[in-house]
Amino acid sequence: PNPYRMDIHGESVKDTYKRTIAEIKDIRSKHPHETVALVTHGEIISLISHYLQTEDEENPFMDEPIEKGEALLFRFDPEGHLTEKRTIRPEGQPSNPERRG
């Protein structure tokens, strides 16, 4: 499917992606070196995951879907580079750490 034609609650994926990136940048600038928790629904989490891993601002892509009850953990070094992405699953399901750098 064409990501520019898909619709997330009345908004195109491209518009949703641009709005989401702007918020992520704002949060990162206001909270450097802090732990921040973001809570949202799966489609937005997927877009955030794609941006944090690629920093691609033009091409929205919905990263791997997350299942109900899962959470994503991202860790960054002091320079802001992604060092770890982890899916946290409900009790009894294994997590999958992906370390970088």
C-alpha positions as CSV (number, residue, x, y, z in Angstrom):
1,P,0.0,0.0,0.0
2,N,1.0,3.6,-0.6
3,P,1.8,5.2,2.7
4,Y,0.9,8.6,1.4
5,R,-2.7,7.5,0.7
6,M,-3.3,5.6,4.0
7,D,-5.3,7.4,6.6
8,I,-4.8,7.5,10.3
9,H,-7.9,8.8,12.0
10,G,-8.6,11.3,9.2
11,E,-5.1,12.4,8.7
12,S,-2.7,11.2,6.0
13,V,0.3,9.1,7.1
14,K,2.7,11.7,5.7
15,D,1.0,14.6,7.7
16,T,0.8,12.4,10.8
17,Y,4.5,11.6,10.4
18,K,5.5,15.3,10.0
19,R,3.5,16.3,13.1
20,T,4.9,13.4,15.1
21,I,8.5,14.2,14.1
22,A,8.0,17.9,15.1
23,E,6.8,16.7,18.6
24,I,9.7,14.3,19.0
25,K,12.2,17.0,18.2
26,D,10.5,19.4,20.6
27,I,10.6,16.7,23.4
28,R,14.3,15.9,22.7
29,S,15.3,19.6,22.8
30,K,13.4,20.3,26.0
31,H,14.6,17.1,27.8
32,P,18.2,16.4,26.9
33,H,19.8,13.7,28.9
34,E,16.5,12.9,30.7
35,T,14.3,9.8,30.7
36,V,11.0,10.5,28.9
37,A,8.0,8.2,28.6
38,L,5.7,8.6,25.6
39,V,2.4,6.8,25.6
40,T,0.4,6.6,22.4
41,H,-1.3,4.1,20.1
42,G,0.4,1.5,17.8
43,E,0.4,3.5,14.6
44,I,2.1,6.5,16.1
45,I,4.6,4.3,18.0
46,S,5.4,2.6,14.7
47,L,6.1,5.9,13.0
48,I,8.2,7.1,16.0
49,S,10.2,3.9,15.9
50,H,11.0,4.4,12.2
51,Y,12.1,8.0,12.8
52,L,14.2,7.3,15.8
53,Q,16.0,4.5,13.9
54,T,16.5,6.3,10.6
55,E,16.0,10.1,11.2
56,D,14.4,10.1,7.8
57,E,12.1,13.1,7.9
58,E,10.5,12.7,4.4
59,N,9.5,9.1,4.0
60,P,7.0,7.8,6.6
61,F,7.1,4.1,7.1
62,M,5.3,2.1,9.7
63,D,7.9,0.0,11.4
64,E,7.2,-3.5,12.7
65,P,3.8,-3.5,14.5
66,I,3.7,-3.8,18.2
67,E,1.3,-6.1,19.9
68,K,-1.3,-5.2,22.6
69,G,0.5,-4.7,25.9
70,E,4.0,-4.3,24.4
71,A,6.2,-1.2,24.8
72,L,9.3,0.0,23.0
73,L,12.3,1.2,24.8
74,F,14.9,3.4,23.1
75,R,18.2,4.4,24.6
76,F,20.5,7.2,23.3
77,D,24.1,8.1,24.1
78,P,24.8,11.7,25.3
79,E,25.2,12.9,21.6
80,G,21.7,11.7,20.8
81,H,22.7,8.5,18.8
82,L,20.4,5.5,19.2
83,T,22.3,2.8,21.1
84,E,19.5,0.3,21.9
85,K,16.0,-0.5,20.9
86,R,14.1,-3.1,23.0
87,T,10.5,-4.5,22.7
88,I,9.1,-5.0,26.2
89,R,6.5,-7.7,26.2
90,P,3.9,-8.7,28.9
91,E,5.2,-11.1,31.5
92,G,6.1,-14.5,30.2
93,Q,7.0,-13.3,26.7
94,P,10.7,-12.7,25.8
95,S,12.0,-9.3,25.0
96,N,14.3,-8.7,22.0
97,P,17.2,-6.3,22.7
98,E,18.8,-4.8,19.6
99,R,22.0,-3.0,20.5
100,R,23.8,-0.6,18.2
101,G,27.3,0.9,18.1
